[in-house]
C-alpha cells in the first residue's frame, strides 16, 4: 500500500509541476510556432501515457495486493487487451510522428527570397559568410582551406571575391527577413542550435545541410553546438544578434570581404604579424582551449605565458620562450605542461604562420611587449586592431562626422554624454566605452556599437592608438609635471 501511495503522490506532483512551474517556452524568435505546437502535441501524448501507466500501477497494486485465502488467476494472454494496446500505442506514435514530418518538410523548404547565411563549424568555434553585392555565395571546399583562406573559398571564383566573412563567434541578422542557413563542417560532426528559435541541424563533414527561419523578435540569442565534438565541446558557443535591417546593413559593411582577407595576408610588419597571429589563433579555434585573459582553461592560458617558467609533466621546469612555443604547436605531446591533459592535436603551420602565432602569444605578456619595442609598437598594434575590428568604419581619424565620435583630438578632452553630464575621455573612459558602449553614450550618437571583449593587451593597444590621435598640445599638457 505504501508503494501505491508514493506512486500516486509522484503522479499528482508531476501534473501539478507542469501547470504551476514558472518555466515555459520563451517567445520564439522565428516563424516556427508550428515547432512549439509539435512539442505540445508530443508532451500531451506522452503525458497521457505517463498518467495511464502510473495510474494502472497504482490500481494494480491496490486491487491485486496479497490477501489471505486469495489466489491469483493465471491468464497467459488476452487478445482483447493486446488489440487495445496495439491500437492505442499505434495512434500515439502516429500522433507524435506525423506533425514532425509535416514541420520538417516546411523546415527545409526554403522561400525563394531567403537571405543566404553560411555557418562553418570547426573544433571549437563558429565562422560565418554572407553573399556580397552580387547576392551569390562563391564555391567552397575543404581542399582550399589554409591559414590565408580559413573557410576554404575558391580563390578563382568571381562570385566569392565579394563574400563577406565573419571570422568569429558572433553574427547578426536582419529582423523579419527569411534566412537560409547553409551548414558546413571542417572537421567532425557538429550541430548548429539556437534554442529560442527551435532550429537545429547536424553539420556533417563533406556535405552541406540547410534549414531556414525568419527572425521576428529583436534581441540576443545563444548559439550552441548540440553534438559532442571533442573535449572543447562545452566551450563552442556563439551569439546571434537580431536587429533592424538598417543597423544590420551598417554592421555588415564593416566586415571584411574574401578579397580583402586575401590582400591583407601579405608579408606583415611586427604589428601586422601580431594581428595575423591573432587571426590564425581565432580561425584555428585556439581560444577555445587557451584563455587570453588569465582565466582557467583547458590548456595553459596565454596571458603572461611568454618568458615565464613552466613546470612540465615530468617535473622539470623550463622557460616558455619562442623555441618552446614553436615546439608545442608542432608537437604538443613532446613536453606537456603539468596539470593539463594531452588533448591538443599537432598543427602543420608554415614558418611564417608559426612566427605570427608566436608573436601574438608574445604580445600577451609584459616580457614580450618589452622585447618587441614598447609603446611605439603598441600604437601600431592598436591601429591594426582598429582596422581588423571595423572600428574605423564608424570612428573617423580626421575629425569628420561619423557614426561614432571621431578619434581625432578625443583623448584628454571633455565629452558631453547623453544625460547632459560631461566626462574626460581618459584611459578609464575609453576602456569602459569599448567593453560596455551603452554605459555612457556620447550626446548626438546612436547606441549602435556592439560590445567587444578584447584582452588587456589589446585594450592597451587600442587606447594607445586613440591617444596617438589626440591633439599634441593636449597630450603635452597631460604629461607635463
C-alpha positions as MATLAB code, in Angstrom:
seq = 'XXXXXXXXXXXXXXXXXXXXXXXXXXXXXXXXXXXXXXXXXXXXXXXXXXXXXXXXXXXXXXXXXXXXXXXXXXXXXXXXXXXXXXXXXXXXXXXXXXXXXXXXXXXXXXXXXXXXXXXXXXXXXXXXXXXXXXXXXXXXXXXXXXXXXXXXXXXXXXXXXXXXXXXXXXXXXXXXXXXXXXXXXXXXXXXXXXXXXXXXXXXXXXXXXXXXXXXXXXXXXXXXXXXXXXXXXXXXXXXXXXXXXXXXXXXXXXXXXXXXXXXXXXXXXXXXXXXXXXXXXXXXXXXXXXXXXXXXXXXXXXXXXXXXXXXXXXXXXXXXXXXXXXXXXXXXXXXXXXXXXXXXXXXXXXXXXXXXXXXXXXXXXXXXXXXXXXXXXXXXXXXXXXXXXXXXXXXXXXXXXXXXXXXXXXXXXXXXXXXXXXXXXXXXXXXXXXXXXXXXXXXXXXXXXXXXXXXXXXXXXXXXXXXXXXXXXXXXXXXXX';
ca = [
       0.000    0.000    0.000;
       2.861    2.382    0.801;
       4.237    1.957   -2.736;
       0.819    2.760   -4.218;
       0.588    5.949   -2.140;
       4.111    7.022   -3.188;
       3.339    6.430   -6.891;
       0.067    8.364   -6.579;
       1.887   11.291   -4.963;
       4.533   11.259   -7.732;
       1.767   11.313  -10.350;
      -0.110   14.239   -8.759;
       3.114   16.182   -8.123;
       4.259   15.722  -11.741;
       0.982   17.032  -13.172;
       0.890   19.991  -10.756;
       4.539   20.811  -11.502;
       3.767   21.053  -15.217;
       0.899   23.509  -14.757;
       2.312   25.552  -11.867;
       6.039   25.698  -12.772;
       7.325   29.181  -13.768;
       9.451   27.748  -16.605;
       7.809   27.875  -20.015;
       8.925   28.081  -23.629;
      10.337   31.516  -24.384;
       8.749   33.548  -27.202;
      10.224   32.075  -30.375;
      12.476   34.322  -32.413;
      11.275   32.823  -35.686;
       8.246   31.787  -37.681;
       8.373   28.252  -36.319;
       5.378   28.367  -33.992;
       4.464   25.010  -35.539;
       7.503   23.503  -33.815;
       6.083   24.621  -30.462;
       2.743   23.060  -31.437;
       4.516   19.791  -32.279;
       6.309   19.859  -28.941;
       2.990   20.447  -27.185;
       1.342   17.521  -29.015;
       4.266   15.257  -28.042;
       4.054   16.451  -24.430;
       0.302   15.809  -24.266;
       0.569   12.302  -25.762;
       3.484   11.251  -23.554;
       1.748   12.881  -20.573;
      -1.434   10.873  -21.159;
       0.580    7.644  -21.391;
       2.521    8.576  -18.243;
      -0.710    9.160  -16.305;
      -2.248    5.953  -17.678;
       0.768    3.750  -16.881;
       1.380    5.135  -13.387;
      -2.379    5.141  -12.652;
      -2.625    1.491  -13.744;
       0.315    0.632  -11.459;
      -1.445    2.268   -8.505;
      -4.753    0.471   -9.218;
      -2.994   -2.868   -9.781;
      -1.026   -2.605   -6.530;
      -4.179   -1.808   -4.548;
      -6.598   -4.223   -6.264;
      -4.290   -7.180   -6.666;
      -2.353   -6.893   -3.418;
      -1.779  -10.076   -1.419;
      -4.667  -11.180    0.779;
      -5.016  -14.287    2.900;
      -7.063  -17.013    1.239;
      -6.952  -15.490   -2.268;
      -5.017  -16.978   -5.165;
      -4.001  -15.253   -8.386;
      -5.720  -16.428  -11.547;
      -3.310  -17.491  -14.268;
      -4.152  -15.771  -17.573;
      -1.178  -16.091  -20.010;
      -2.704  -13.938  -22.769;
      -5.579  -11.634  -23.566;
      -6.256  -10.937  -27.226;
      -8.650   -8.153  -26.361;
      -6.023   -6.374  -24.228;
      -3.344   -6.890  -26.880;
      -5.539   -5.344  -29.597;
      -6.324   -2.377  -27.385;
      -2.626   -1.832  -26.649;
      -1.680   -2.147  -30.345;
      -4.310    0.345  -31.475;
      -3.709    2.898  -28.718;
       0.099    2.814  -28.946;
      -0.024    2.988  -32.767;
      -2.266    6.051  -32.619;
       0.088    7.622  -30.090;
       3.144    7.010  -32.277;
       1.373    8.365  -35.371;
       0.254   11.395  -33.381;
       3.862   12.159  -32.449;
       5.495   11.388  -35.817;
       3.031   12.868  -38.317;
       3.257   16.523  -37.130;
       7.062   16.228  -37.058;
       7.170   15.086  -40.689;
       4.971   17.995  -41.771;
       7.049   20.528  -39.836;
      10.342   19.109  -41.136;
       9.103   19.416  -44.709;
       8.443   23.138  -44.129;
      11.702   23.440  -42.181;
      13.858   22.592  -45.217;
      11.622   24.060  -47.952;
      13.280   27.467  -48.289;
      11.431   30.551  -49.656;
      12.894   31.955  -52.878;
      13.593   35.350  -51.309;
      15.534   33.930  -48.319;
      18.832   35.631  -47.457;
      21.768   33.154  -47.502;
      23.933   32.722  -44.404;
      26.657   30.089  -44.361;
      27.751   28.720  -40.984;
      31.125   26.966  -40.841;
      31.978   24.868  -37.785;
      35.292   23.539  -36.560;
      36.688   22.444  -33.212;
      35.686   24.556  -31.318;
      34.343   27.725  -32.864;
      31.958   29.164  -35.436;
      32.542   31.287  -38.533;
      30.002   32.836  -40.910;
      29.737   34.022  -44.517;
      27.276   36.338  -46.267;
      26.950   36.968  -50.018;
      28.380   40.241  -51.340;
      26.862   42.742  -53.756;
      26.191   40.048  -56.373;
      23.907   38.204  -53.938;
      25.646   34.855  -54.526;
      27.974   32.807  -52.352;
      31.157   31.601  -54.016;
      32.245   27.984  -54.200;
      33.880   26.431  -51.135;
      35.675   23.189  -50.354;
      37.984   21.916  -47.633;
      40.727   21.425  -50.227;
      41.156   25.231  -50.348;
      41.428   25.666  -46.558;
      44.689   27.194  -45.330;
      45.807   29.961  -42.967;
      45.055   32.659  -45.574;
      41.730   31.068  -46.514;
      40.200   29.610  -43.305;
      36.740   28.993  -44.807;
      38.082   27.219  -47.905;
      36.649   29.518  -50.612;
      37.665   29.092  -54.236;
      40.110   31.967  -54.954;
      39.303   31.746  -58.681;
      35.530   32.026  -58.311;
      34.460   35.642  -59.057;
      31.252   35.171  -57.056;
      33.298   34.564  -53.891;
      35.544   37.617  -54.024;
      32.921   39.939  -52.525;
      31.607   37.395  -49.993;
      31.578   38.910  -46.515;
      33.433   36.878  -43.876;
      32.722   36.916  -40.143;
      35.657   35.066  -38.586;
      34.344   34.927  -35.047;
      31.599   33.510  -32.854;
      29.232   36.487  -33.131;
      26.909   37.157  -36.044;
      23.964   39.448  -36.749;
      20.800   39.034  -38.809;
      18.135   41.475  -40.038;
      14.707   41.483  -38.425;
      11.689   39.997  -40.279;
      13.698   38.663  -43.242;
      13.752   34.933  -44.140;
      17.234   33.448  -43.770;
      18.524   30.285  -45.429;
      21.146   28.747  -43.144;
      23.750   26.665  -45.004;
      25.731   24.417  -42.668;
      29.254   23.111  -43.266;
      31.800   21.394  -41.000;
      35.587   21.455  -41.493;
      36.473   18.556  -39.208;
      33.971   16.457  -37.213;
      30.224   16.180  -36.673;
      28.722   19.361  -35.165;
      25.161   20.623  -34.676;
      24.066   24.249  -35.111;
      21.449   25.012  -32.460;
      19.666   28.213  -31.403;
      17.275   27.135  -28.606;
      14.892   30.115  -28.738;
      14.433   29.729  -32.483;
      13.727   25.980  -32.093;
      16.093   25.479  -35.028;
      18.879   22.903  -35.097;
      20.578   20.784  -37.735;
      23.558   18.432  -37.921;
      26.696   19.586  -39.736;
      28.312   16.615  -41.454;
      31.834   16.845  -42.917;
      31.723   16.569  -46.705;
      28.145   17.762  -47.176;
      26.087   20.950  -46.850;
      22.858   20.746  -44.844;
      20.350   23.573  -44.512;
      17.191   24.937  -42.900;
      15.523   28.338  -42.796;
      13.791   30.652  -40.364;
      12.585   34.233  -40.090;
      13.870   36.260  -37.102;
      10.779   38.026  -35.768;
      11.965   39.206  -32.363;
      14.961   41.525  -31.893;
      17.477   40.540  -29.253;
      20.492   38.364  -28.499;
      20.360   34.580  -28.708;
      22.959   31.981  -27.800;
      24.369   29.665  -30.463;
      25.290   26.198  -29.217;
      26.804   23.027  -30.620;
      24.321   20.264  -29.806;
      26.596   17.395  -30.873;
      29.549   16.228  -28.772;
      32.539   17.223  -30.898;
      35.540   16.746  -28.597;
      36.985   17.945  -25.308;
      36.287   21.614  -26.097;
      32.630   20.996  -26.981;
      31.384   22.791  -23.850;
      33.090   25.988  -24.982;
      31.721   26.028  -28.537;
      29.311   28.901  -28.042;
      28.355   31.849  -30.179;
      25.950   34.763  -30.217;
      23.253   35.779  -32.690;
      22.021   39.360  -32.566;
      18.769   40.129  -34.380;
      18.349   43.838  -35.183;
      16.542   46.139  -37.651;
      17.708   45.953  -41.253;
      19.481   49.396  -41.338;
      21.614   48.529  -38.299;
      22.414   45.130  -39.795;
      23.483   46.638  -43.128;
      25.690   49.128  -41.303;
      27.378   46.326  -39.336;
      27.770   44.159  -42.447;
      29.579   46.988  -44.244;
      32.309   46.913  -41.566;
      33.110   43.219  -42.102;
      35.919   42.211  -44.493;
      35.316   40.591  -47.870;
      37.168   37.494  -49.037;
      39.242   39.629  -51.434;
      40.253   41.940  -48.567;
      41.243   38.982  -46.373;
      43.445   37.610  -49.149;
      45.011   41.019  -49.788;
      45.796   41.566  -46.096;
      47.578   38.208  -45.817;
      50.813   39.510  -47.352;
      54.147   39.985  -45.589;
      53.314   41.862  -42.340;
      55.254   44.261  -40.164;
      55.766   43.422  -36.468;
      52.369   44.885  -35.540;
      50.785   43.199  -38.553;
      52.476   39.946  -37.591;
      50.742   40.047  -34.212;
      47.394   40.696  -35.855;
      47.978   37.848  -38.305;
      48.760   35.591  -35.336;
      45.564   36.651  -33.612;
      43.560   35.817  -36.740;
      45.309   32.458  -37.075;
      44.505   31.646  -33.453;
      40.854   32.589  -33.974;
      40.418   30.655  -37.217;
      42.001   27.510  -35.751;
      39.917   27.614  -32.564;
      42.842   28.170  -30.179;
      40.875   30.471  -27.781;
      38.514   27.565  -27.043;
      41.314   25.896  -25.038;
      43.816   28.704  -24.302;
      42.421   31.736  -22.479;
      43.915   35.158  -23.190;
      42.719   36.960  -20.057;
      44.344   34.829  -17.342;
      41.254   32.723  -16.614;
      41.363   28.939  -16.190;
      41.105   26.994  -19.449;
      41.519   23.509  -20.891;
      45.110   24.283  -21.926;
      47.693   26.708  -20.493;
      46.489   30.314  -20.689;
      48.453   32.619  -22.994;
      48.354   35.724  -20.810;
      51.902   36.316  -19.474;
      52.925   32.825  -20.642;
      55.850   34.018  -22.763;
      59.014   34.430  -20.701;
      57.580   32.575  -17.689;
      58.884   29.355  -16.183;
      56.515   26.414  -16.614;
      56.609   23.028  -14.894;
      56.315   20.029  -17.190;
      54.555   16.729  -16.545;
      57.876   15.006  -15.796;
      58.649   17.536  -13.040;
      61.284   19.538  -14.959;
      60.982   23.283  -15.451;
      61.790   25.446  -18.462;
      61.282   28.938  -19.805;
      58.424   29.456  -22.247;
      60.463   31.110  -24.981;
      59.890   31.214  -28.734;
      61.559   27.829  -29.335;
      59.350   26.131  -26.731;
      56.173   27.707  -28.175;
      57.085   26.561  -31.697;
      57.710   23.014  -30.495;
      54.456   22.957  -28.511;
      52.461   23.969  -31.593;
      54.085   21.439  -33.933;
      54.337   18.582  -31.393;
      52.047   19.261  -28.398;
      52.868   15.980  -26.628;
      56.642   16.488  -26.682;
      56.759   18.475  -23.423;
      53.396   18.552  -21.651;
      52.697   21.173  -19.008;
      51.841   19.676  -15.619;
      48.127   19.622  -14.818;
      46.870   19.693  -18.403;
      45.615   16.663  -20.418;
      47.302   15.695  -23.721;
      44.332   16.639  -25.912;
      45.866   19.152  -28.343;
      46.385   17.908  -31.901;
      49.590   18.791  -33.804;
      49.365   21.574  -36.403;
      51.291   21.929  -39.664;
      51.855   25.677  -39.932;
      54.394   27.252  -42.249;
      57.370   29.078  -40.747;
      55.680   32.446  -41.398;
      52.486   31.292  -39.676;
      54.457   29.956  -36.730;
      56.230   33.299  -36.418;
      52.876   35.102  -36.410;
      51.391   32.838  -33.714;
      54.465   33.152  -31.521;
      54.419   36.941  -31.998;
      50.783   37.043  -30.886;
      51.398   34.888  -27.787;
      54.465   37.019  -27.051;
      52.375   40.205  -27.265;
      50.113   38.924  -24.470;
      52.922   39.066  -21.897;
      54.694   42.052  -20.375;
      58.073   40.491  -21.154;
      57.137   40.081  -24.795;
      55.953   43.680  -25.100;
      59.203   44.994  -23.679;
      61.209   42.852  -26.087;
      59.051   43.941  -29.042;
      59.638   47.653  -28.685;
      57.241   49.126  -26.119;
      54.785   51.941  -26.745;
      55.534   52.622  -30.416;
      54.770   49.020  -31.262;
      51.636   49.203  -29.093;
      50.295   52.063  -31.234;
      50.895   50.019  -34.367;
      49.086   47.060  -32.801;
      46.181   49.319  -31.887;
      45.912   50.615  -35.456;
      45.833   47.071  -36.844;
      43.219   46.058  -34.290;
      41.060   49.080  -35.129;
      41.202   48.130  -38.795;
      40.506   44.433  -38.271;
      37.613   45.039  -35.846;
      35.968   47.565  -38.179;
      36.308   50.478  -35.722;
      37.388   52.912  -38.444;
      34.127   52.405  -40.326;
      32.349   54.367  -37.565;
      35.116   56.458  -35.954;
      36.970   58.833  -38.258;
      40.618   59.808  -37.736;
      40.397   63.252  -39.382;
      37.702   64.899  -37.272;
      34.915   64.355  -39.799;
      31.418   63.369  -38.691;
      30.848   59.608  -38.468;
      28.504   57.057  -36.950;
      30.522   57.355  -33.738;
      32.704   60.118  -32.220;
      35.842   60.922  -34.198;
      39.081   59.769  -32.586;
      40.960   62.855  -33.700;
      41.542   65.016  -30.620;
      39.278   62.781  -28.492;
      41.764   61.601  -25.866;
      42.156   64.006  -22.941;
      39.226   66.213  -23.945;
      35.821   66.513  -22.226;
      32.828   64.944  -23.966;
      29.153   65.587  -23.308;
      27.131   62.470  -22.542;
      23.512   61.750  -23.487;
      22.311   62.690  -19.983;
      23.939   66.145  -20.259;
      26.878   65.435  -17.961;
      30.494   65.767  -19.035;
      33.397   63.388  -18.618;
      37.024   63.483  -19.651;
      37.933   60.988  -22.371;
      40.801   59.423  -20.446;
      42.027   55.818  -20.493;
      39.403   54.643  -17.972;
      36.545   56.128  -20.000;
      37.861   54.625  -23.250;
      38.170   51.185  -21.641;
      34.583   51.347  -20.422;
      33.368   52.556  -23.831;
      34.954   49.566  -25.583;
      33.730   46.959  -23.091;
      30.259   48.476  -22.455;
      29.437   51.016  -25.212;
      25.910   51.687  -23.923;
      27.049   52.574  -20.393;
      27.839   56.244  -21.088;
      26.652   57.311  -24.541;
      28.029   60.471  -26.127;
      25.362   63.057  -26.903;
      24.223   63.038  -30.521;
      25.221   59.443  -31.308;
      23.021   56.350  -31.537;
      23.701   53.220  -29.386;
      24.796   51.095  -32.352;
      28.246   49.980  -31.249;
      28.465   46.316  -30.158;
      30.345   45.340  -27.019;
      33.826   43.917  -27.572;
      35.781   41.604  -25.294;
      39.447   42.246  -26.110;
      42.295   41.138  -23.894;
      44.019   43.652  -21.608;
      46.895   43.882  -24.082;
      44.530   44.604  -26.972;
      42.727   47.238  -24.900;
      46.052   48.918  -24.112;
      46.944   48.866  -27.800;
      43.600   50.423  -28.858;
      43.891   53.147  -26.215;
      47.495   53.831  -27.234;
      46.347   54.291  -30.836;
      43.444   56.587  -29.871;
      45.820   58.571  -27.669;
      48.213   58.947  -30.612;
      45.404   60.747  -32.496;
      44.971   63.338  -29.720;
      45.943   66.974  -30.166;
      49.681   67.268  -29.449;
      49.132   70.257  -27.126;
      46.596   68.337  -25.015;
      48.880   65.317  -24.754;
      51.840   67.502  -23.757;
      49.785   69.185  -21.051;
      48.777   65.823  -19.610;
      52.355   64.571  -19.472;
      53.785   67.830  -18.052;
      54.829   67.646  -14.388;
];
